[in-house]
Amino acid sequence: MSAPEGIGPELWNKHADACAKMREAEEALAAALSGLKRAAAAWVRVEAEVSGDRATAALVGIAASNAATWSGGVLCDSNIIETAKRREALELLRSKY
């Protein structure tokens, strides 16, 4: 594809490269988040199992976590992980494990 009128080939190529890198990063992120979801689900299930009679309380504690109190904002690596755990805990509670 050629550059649109008014945009030089050098800038257009730079744009195309940036778009390609962004697509690669998005694909890598999607794969990583899929792995995180599986790992968080396994972790939450085991947390419930090791909690015995207190499984529901343990899941509620995980699910009650609040992003507003986390440092680094919701896109911070550790906060993405905590969000995954929270969602999986809620899902397990909904399914009545």
ROKOL-873243 format. One line per field, with one value per atom (N, C-alpha, C): residue number from 1; residue in three letters; atom name; z, x, y. Coordinates in Angstrom, 2 decimals, m for minus. Layout:
residues N
resi = (NUM|...) $
resn = (ALA|...) $
name = (CA|...) $
up = (Z|...) $
east = (X|...) $
north = (Y|...) $
END
This chain:
residues 97
resi = (1|1|1|2|2|2|3|3|3|4|4|4|5|5|5|6|6|6|7|7|7|8|8|8|9|9|9|10|10|10|11|11|11|12|12|12|13|13|13|14|14|14|15|15|15|16|16|16|17|17|17|18|18|18|19|19|19|20|20|20|21|21|21|22|22|22|23|23|23|24|24|24|25|25|25|26|26|26|27|27|27|28|28|28|29|29|29|30|30|30|31|31|31|32|32|32|33|33|33|34|34|34|35|35|35|36|36|36|37|37|37|38|38|38|39|39|39|40|40|40|41|41|41|42|42|42|43|43|43|44|44|44|45|45|45|46|46|46|47|47|47|48|48|48|49|49|49|50|50|50|51|51|51|52|52|52|53|53|53|54|54|54|55|55|55|56|56|56|57|57|57|58|58|58|59|59|59|60|60|60|61|61|61|62|62|62|63|63|63|64|64|64|65|65|65|66|66|66|67|67|67|68|68|68|69|69|69|70|70|70|71|71|71|72|72|72|73|73|73|74|74|74|75|75|75|76|76|76|77|77|77|78|78|78|79|79|79|80|80|80|81|81|81|82|82|82|83|83|83|84|84|84|85|85|85|86|86|86|87|87|87|88|88|88|89|89|89|90|90|90|91|91|91|92|92|92|93|93|93|94|94|94|95|95|95|96|96|96|97|97|97) $
resn = (MET|MET|MET|SER|SER|SER|ALA|ALA|ALA|PRO|PRO|PRO|GLU|GLU|GLU|GLY|GLY|GLY|ILE|ILE|ILE|GLY|GLY|GLY|PRO|PRO|PRO|GLU|GLU|GLU|LEU|LEU|LEU|TRP|TRP|TRP|ASN|ASN|ASN|LYS|LYS|LYS|HIS|HIS|HIS|ALA|ALA|ALA|ASP|ASP|ASP|ALA|ALA|ALA|CYS|CYS|CYS|ALA|ALA|ALA|LYS|LYS|LYS|MET|MET|MET|ARG|ARG|ARG|GLU|GLU|GLU|ALA|ALA|ALA|GLU|GLU|GLU|GLU|GLU|GLU|ALA|ALA|ALA|LEU|LEU|LEU|ALA|ALA|ALA|ALA|ALA|ALA|ALA|ALA|ALA|LEU|LEU|LEU|SER|SER|SER|GLY|GLY|GLY|LEU|LEU|LEU|LYS|LYS|LYS|ARG|ARG|ARG|ALA|ALA|ALA|ALA|ALA|ALA|ALA|ALA|ALA|ALA|ALA|ALA|TRP|TRP|TRP|VAL|VAL|VAL|ARG|ARG|ARG|VAL|VAL|VAL|GLU|GLU|GLU|ALA|ALA|ALA|GLU|GLU|GLU|VAL|VAL|VAL|SER|SER|SER|GLY|GLY|GLY|ASP|ASP|ASP|ARG|ARG|ARG|ALA|ALA|ALA|THR|THR|THR|ALA|ALA|ALA|ALA|ALA|ALA|LEU|LEU|LEU|VAL|VAL|VAL|GLY|GLY|GLY|ILE|ILE|ILE|ALA|ALA|ALA|ALA|ALA|ALA|SER|SER|SER|ASN|ASN|ASN|ALA|ALA|ALA|ALA|ALA|ALA|THR|THR|THR|TRP|TRP|TRP|SER|SER|SER|GLY|GLY|GLY|GLY|GLY|GLY|VAL|VAL|VAL|LEU|LEU|LEU|CYS|CYS|CYS|ASP|ASP|ASP|SER|SER|SER|ASN|ASN|ASN|ILE|ILE|ILE|ILE|ILE|ILE|GLU|GLU|GLU|THR|THR|THR|ALA|ALA|ALA|LYS|LYS|LYS|ARG|ARG|ARG|ARG|ARG|ARG|GLU|GLU|GLU|ALA|ALA|ALA|LEU|LEU|LEU|GLU|GLU|GLU|LEU|LEU|LEU|LEU|LEU|LEU|ARG|ARG|ARG|SER|SER|SER|LYS|LYS|LYS|TYR|TYR|TYR) $
name = (N|CA|C|N|CA|C|N|CA|C|N|CA|C|N|CA|C|N|CA|C|N|CA|C|N|CA|C|N|CA|C|N|CA|C|N|CA|C|N|CA|C|N|CA|C|N|CA|C|N|CA|C|N|CA|C|N|CA|C|N|CA|C|N|CA|C|N|CA|C|N|CA|C|N|CA|C|N|CA|C|N|CA|C|N|CA|C|N|CA|C|N|CA|C|N|CA|C|N|CA|C|N|CA|C|N|CA|C|N|CA|C|N|CA|C|N|CA|C|N|CA|C|N|CA|C|N|CA|C|N|CA|C|N|CA|C|N|CA|C|N|CA|C|N|CA|C|N|CA|C|N|CA|C|N|CA|C|N|CA|C|N|CA|C|N|CA|C|N|CA|C|N|CA|C|N|CA|C|N|CA|C|N|CA|C|N|CA|C|N|CA|C|N|CA|C|N|CA|C|N|CA|C|N|CA|C|N|CA|C|N|CA|C|N|CA|C|N|CA|C|N|CA|C|N|CA|C|N|CA|C|N|CA|C|N|CA|C|N|CA|C|N|CA|C|N|CA|C|N|CA|C|N|CA|C|N|CA|C|N|CA|C|N|CA|C|N|CA|C|N|CA|C|N|CA|C|N|CA|C|N|CA|C|N|CA|C|N|CA|C|N|CA|C|N|CA|C|N|CA|C|N|CA|C|N|CA|C|N|CA|C|N|CA|C|N|CA|C|N|CA|C|N|CA|C|N|CA|C|N|CA|C|N|CA|C|N|CA|C) $
up = (0.00|0.00|0.00|m0.81|m0.87|0.15|0.45|1.44|0.93|1.83|1.44|1.03|0.24|m0.24|0.93|0.88|1.91|2.98|2.97|3.94|3.19|3.56|2.88|3.13|2.21|2.35|3.64|4.08|5.30|6.52|6.62|7.73|7.62|6.39|6.19|6.60|6.26|6.64|8.16|8.77|10.22|10.87|10.31|10.80|10.62|9.47|9.20|10.15|10.42|11.37|12.77|13.18|14.51|14.62|13.56|13.57|13.66|12.95|12.99|14.39|15.01|16.36|17.36|17.16|18.06|17.93|16.71|16.52|17.19|17.04|17.68|19.20|19.74|21.19|21.67|20.90|21.27|21.25|20.26|20.19|21.37|21.70|22.83|24.13|24.28|25.48|25.59|24.49|24.52|24.95|24.44|24.83|26.30|26.76|28.16|29.08|28.72|29.56|29.61|28.53|28.52|29.50|29.49|30.44|31.86|32.07|33.40|33.90|33.04|33.44|33.90|33.15|33.53|34.87|35.03|36.27|37.46|37.26|38.35|38.75|37.77|38.08|38.91|38.53|39.28|40.69|40.79|42.09|43.02|42.50|43.31|43.78|42.89|43.27|44.39|44.29|45.34|46.64|46.54|47.75|48.46|47.69|48.30|48.92|48.22|48.73|50.04|50.08|51.29|52.45|52.16|53.22|53.91|53.37|54.01|54.25|55.51|55.88|55.64|55.51|55.30|53.82|52.92|51.48|50.99|51.39|50.94|51.45|52.68|53.24|52.51|52.17|51.44|50.06|49.37|48.04|48.11|49.12|49.30|49.57|50.37|50.64|49.38|48.53|47.26|46.37|46.26|45.39|45.86|47.16|47.72|47.51|46.98|46.70|45.88|46.12|45.50|44.75|43.47|42.63|43.07|43.71|44.13|45.19|45.86|46.93|46.46|45.22|44.71|44.24|44.45|43.94|42.51|41.75|40.39|39.35|39.77|38.82|38.34|37.70|37.31|36.23|35.48|34.44|34.91|36.18|36.75|36.71|36.42|36.31|37.47|38.67|39.84|39.96|39.53|39.62|38.57|37.42|36.41|36.97|37.64|38.25|39.33|40.20|41.26|40.68|39.61|38.96|38.44|37.86|37.36|38.50|39.62|40.78|41.30|41.37|41.86|40.98|39.68|38.75|38.87|38.98|39.11|40.42|41.49|42.78|42.67|42.03|41.84|41.01|39.95|39.09|39.86|40.69|41.48|42.52|43.12|44.06|43.35|42.14|41.39|41.05|40.78|40.40|41.62|42.79|44.08|44.17|43.55|43.53|43.90) $
east = (0.85|0.00|0.90|0.53|1.34|0.82|1.70|1.37|0.25|m0.66|m1.70|m1.08|m1.79|m1.30|m0.95|0.19|0.63|1.49|1.60|2.44|3.61|4.80|6.00|6.21|6.91|7.14|7.88|8.80|9.55|8.62|7.77|6.82|5.79|5.35|4.39|4.97|6.23|6.90|7.05|7.38|7.50|6.15|5.08|3.73|3.41|3.70|3.42|4.20|5.47|6.28|5.69|5.27|4.67|3.37|2.57|1.33|1.63|2.64|3.01|3.50|4.31|4.80|3.65|2.70|1.54|0.72|0.50|m0.23|0.50|1.81|2.61|2.47|2.53|2.40|1.01|m0.01|m1.38|m1.58|m1.00|m1.10|m0.37|0.81|1.57|0.81|0.19|m0.59|m1.79|m2.49|m3.65|m3.24|m2.12|m1.63|m1.24|m0.56|m0.15|m1.36|m2.36|m3.55|m4.33|m4.32|m4.97|m4.28|m2.96|m2.20|m2.43|m2.50|m2.76|m4.12|m5.13|m6.47|m6.46|m5.81|m5.75|m5.02|m3.91|m3.13|m3.90|m4.58|m5.36|m6.51|m7.15|m8.25|m7.74|m6.60|m6.03|m5.63|m5.03|m4.60|m5.79|m6.84|m8.02|m8.67|m8.76|m9.36|m8.56|m7.25|m6.41|m6.51|m6.57|m6.76|m8.05|m9.10|m10.36|m10.20|m9.53|m9.34|m8.55|m7.45|m6.62|m7.27|m8.30|m9.00|m10.05|m10.31|m11.25|m12.61|m13.05|m14.37|m14.48|m13.34|m13.34|m13.17|m13.46|m13.27|m14.06|m15.31|m16.13|m15.55|m15.14|m14.54|m13.25|m12.46|m11.22|m11.51|m12.50|m12.86|m13.44|m14.27|m14.83|m13.70|m12.73|m11.60|m10.82|m10.61|m9.92|m10.79|m12.06|m12.97|m13.23|m13.09|m13.38|m12.24|m11.15|m10.02|m10.50|m9.92|m10.42|m9.30|m9.47|m8.47|m8.20|m9.15|m8.98|m7.89|m7.58|m6.57|m5.19|m5.09|m3.83|m2.93|m1.65|m0.72|m0.34|0.06|0.50|m0.60|m1.85|m2.95|m3.34|m4.48|m5.02|m4.20|m3.37|m2.57|m1.19|m0.89|0.37|0.36|1.50|1.58|0.92|1.29|0.75|m0.76|m1.26|m2.69|m3.47|m2.88|m3.51|m3.64|m2.59|m2.62|m3.70|m3.75|m4.77|m6.18|m6.37|m7.68|m8.07|m7.12|m7.40|m7.81|m7.10|m7.44|m8.84|m9.12|m10.42|m11.55|m11.38|m12.41|m12.61|m11.52|m11.63|m12.28|m11.99|m12.64|m14.15|m14.53|m15.95|m16.61|m15.94|m16.48|m16.65|m15.67|m15.75|m16.88|m17.02|m18.14|m19.49|m19.57|m20.84|m21.17|m20.14|m20.37|m20.54|m20.39|m20.48|m19.47|m18.32|m17.20|m17.62) $
north = (m1.17|0.00|1.23|2.19|3.41|4.42|5.36|6.38|7.27|7.66|8.61|9.94|10.66|11.96|12.87|13.49|14.42|13.77|12.45|11.76|11.14|11.53|11.03|9.55|8.89|7.45|7.07|7.89|7.58|7.56|8.56|8.61|7.48|7.20|6.12|4.77|4.54|3.30|3.21|4.34|4.38|4.02|4.55|4.27|2.78|2.24|0.83|m0.07|0.27|m0.50|m0.44|0.75|0.91|0.10|0.09|m0.69|m2.18|m2.66|m4.07|m4.45|m3.60|m3.87|m3.88|m2.99|m2.95|m4.23|m4.72|m5.97|m7.13|m7.19|m8.24|m8.18|m6.97|m6.80|m7.20|m6.85|m7.21|m8.72|m9.39|m10.85|m11.51|m10.98|m11.52|m11.29|m10.12|m9.82|m10.74|m10.97|m11.86|m13.27|m13.75|m15.08|m15.10|m14.06|m13.99|m13.90|m13.12|m12.99|m14.30|m15.04|m16.34|m17.28|m17.27|m18.08|m17.62|m16.31|m15.77|m16.21|m16.18|m16.59|m18.05|m18.92|m20.33|m20.50|m19.80|m19.91|m19.36|m18.23|m17.63|m18.55|m19.16|m20.08|m21.26|m21.80|m22.93|m22.49|m21.31|m20.80|m20.57|m19.96|m19.67|m20.96|m21.94|m23.22|m23.88|m23.85|m24.45|m23.66|m22.35|m21.53|m21.94|m22.17|m22.61|m23.99|m24.89|m26.25|m26.26|m25.51|m25.54|m24.80|m24.02|m23.29|m24.13|m25.32|m26.23|m25.61|m25.63|m25.10|m23.60|m22.96|m21.50|m21.14|m22.07|m21.85|m20.64|m20.56|m19.42|m18.12|m18.08|m16.85|m16.50|m17.50|m17.24|m16.66|m17.24|m16.74|m15.33|m15.09|m13.74|m12.75|m13.13|m12.25|m11.91|m12.90|m12.64|m11.76|m12.10|m11.36|m9.93|m9.69|m8.37|m7.38|m7.85|m6.97|m5.77|m4.62|m3.39|m2.67|m2.51|m1.85|m0.41|0.22|1.61|1.76|0.67|0.75|0.29|m0.17|m0.69|0.44|0.29|1.30|0.94|1.91|1.68|1.71|1.83|1.87|0.48|0.40|m0.89|m1.60|m0.88|m1.52|m1.94|m1.73|m2.20|m3.73|m4.34|m5.80|m6.52|m6.16|m6.87|m6.66|m5.52|m5.26|m6.05|m6.29|m7.14|m8.56|m9.02|m10.35|m10.42|m9.40|m9.39|m9.34|m8.61|m8.55|m9.93|m10.64|m11.99|m12.90|m12.82|m13.65|m13.30|m12.01|m11.55|m12.09|m11.97|m12.45|m13.96|m14.69|m16.14|m16.54|m15.80|m16.08|m15.84|m14.77|m14.48|m15.57|m16.00|m17.04|m18.34|m18.68|m19.91|m19.80|m18.63|m18.44|m18.60|m18.03|m18.13|m19.58|m20.36|m21.77|m22.66|m22.07|m22.77|m23.90|m23.70|m24.62|m25.97) $
END
